[in-house]
Amino acid sequence: MTSRAWLHNEVTRRNLLRTSGAALLVTASAASVASATGCSFLSTDPGSERNGNGDQGSGPGTKGKEAPMLAALVKDGKLPPVAERLPDEPLVVEPNDRIGVYGGEWNSGTLGPSDGAWLGRTVGYETFMRWDPQFQKVIPNVAKDITVEDGGRAYVVTLRKGMKWSDGKPFTADDLVFAYDDVLLNTDLFPVPPPMYLSGDEPGEIEKVDEVTVRFTFAQPNSLFIQSNATPYALDILEFPKHYMQQFHKKYNPDADQLAEDEDQASWVELLLLKADTWANKDVPRLHGWLARTVFGEGTRYIYDRNPYYWKTDPEGSQLPYIDRLVYRHIADPQVMVLAASNGEIDMQDRTINTLQNKPVLARGRAKGNYTFFDEVPSDSNACVVALNLNHPDPAKREVFNNKDFRIGLSYAINRQEIIDSVYQRQGEPFQVAPRDSSPYYDEEMAKQYTDYDVDLANEHLDRSGFTERDGDGFRLGPDGKRISFGVEVPTAFRAEWPDTMQLVRSHWREVGVDIQVKNEDRALFDERTDAGQHDAAVWQAEGGGWIEPLMRTDWYFPSANESTNYAPQWMLWYQTGGKDGERPPAPVRRQMELYQQVRQTMDEAERDRLLKELLTISKEFFYHIGTILMPQSYGIVKNNFHNVPKSVPQSFLYPTPGPTNPEQYFITDE
């Protein structure tokens, strides 16, 4: 499964075209980010001199410059000395707690190929830039630095001289030019270029400056470029090593279609993308700290061993990662995974097991399993959003759903405190889709509007909507004279709280004369129906709420990308295609689209904030969807002998948890 696939699974659930609207930004100015190479957490100046023979240091807690398993290969002549494997200026990672030691296995669980996101979050987060562990700023990673030119119309990316792919081949500017011009801008492979490379409707250009430098040039300022390069959306350009991938590209190999036929692929396009699949093709060179030895489709344990050419060290100059091997056990049943964790079979994990319902079970197993909890602070705005399909193909339902008073009435009818007490174990608070109070864009009125439980107000707004007539059972009648009745589609095995939440909402809305059917269904069917806009209403969580995320993910603030298909798929499509497809939205929505285009081209932070706040004000007034409660704090588990995991970690896809905490500096010891 490629990084594109785990992006698809975890965030977008959409096709490639719909990912093109992803909005990525942080509050740090581009100029300040470009100068971040001197930060204390990650630096490019090793704290001690490297040597190439694995010599041991002196003093308590010291170790060699590389793992013993690699030093043995060097001694046997099977691997070059570590000094030749590292770049001239390796990235130095400051440990979260203390310098580690080499060795051990990190055991965790995965649901299988559909859960490739867990591999991406633990192994695959290697982009030009990366978030610092606090999710406050972006700092250097694969790139030594990125500098801004011409008022944000150009960006110079400087790589680390001497850096290598996992097969020992040089990683250079040629790889980036190939990946950009021959892959990302090839419409057979990428029908729409990734949004971070677009300025207006046109992609930027790339030029090779020298062996370790490229320049991206845009027609208009691209104020999001540096910050975008710290997100998972920036992975693609680093996943097509030229020396390996060109054999599958028709431009470089006239026989590429024959190769595809030999491997039962429809064309060279399918073959190239298959070969780029990070989680299924063991042979593709990569820049990760660990390399696949067994992959999806090969048994029930997916094994990743350390990369001998990994380009990071600790402050003592010892090559990372500390941990020898990662073992992902395929456990299809989430409850079996919880049992495995309780038995001490999982070293560190949050994903899948960290539900509210599981926490008491895991708490009871701490002594037996020899683990403890770490906190995860969510960025998600809302734990459970009911999104009516404002672009519904049925004219009667569309008229009902687009009536703002109808939506307000339904919101007042929800007893959110009952949901908190009964479903969320008294965690959370009534909340709409809005920035969290951890965000500089927090608006209390937006967050709290229409969240009081008030049946009288609910009926007042529902009457004001014009749907006052009722049938013999007390249900309101729509404009077609039929009972207002619709299905709410709920994906199962994703958020255990959603089915129970919606059963309560169903009873609340029946009290005010609105009939719904809760349709619990398989995730694949849910994705298929919402992607096609065939749903009446859908339940999902709203991301983009905490820290600087409202500038980065606008899905729920106006129909722009990804999760916007839940409530306005046709308006989103109109936005993404520049009006060539989809439906022309109302004037307030079009104004939001104009505002966001200005945000993307504005380098001045104060002006950028003003524009975004205007966009959020329109979102507040439009009231697209109905939120329930603020996403509660979550958790993960970590074994007592598993070190350097922070006690509190941001929880976000764009972060993406736990990648920015630098898993390569985790280590295992009983000391």
Disulfide bonds with the S-S distance in Angstrom:
none
